[in-house]
């Protein structure tokens, strides 16, 4: 059974890689719908809401852990955090130029692979949660896009 579950997980990772290799930077709405259907067909053991919620939370923690390891174990990236210095006279449209990510360096291939795998798992459990609740991710994405278009920079995230 564990071998079958691993094979299913690898299939959804390969699905994401296939989309990336097509040259698409982001998934289109159709790809989200296809991915969500694929996840539904592959989710066997964790079909309980409680299982899905905790696996989704665990997957988010694993992304954070992989990022922390890229800093602390590998060192390919560094965090240089400090107070954001924003001039008093900066306009809202110019604010982005003063915001620092605090990230220095680039992920090495090994760290990138680990983080992509963990993000893939997170997408898998997000789609599982959406499936259980009868929510279509393509519709969520479309609504979020419309909200961003409507609010523009005033959405302030």
Buried (B, 14 or more C-beta within 10 A) or exposed (E): EEEEBEEBBEEBBEBBEEBEEEEEEEBEBEBBBBBBEBBBEBBEEBEEEEBBBEBBEEBBEBBEEBBEBBBEEBEBBEBEEEEEEEEEEEEEEEBEEEEEEEBEBEBBEEBBEBBBBBBBBBBBBBBBBBBBEEEBBBEEBEEEEEEEEEEEEEEEE
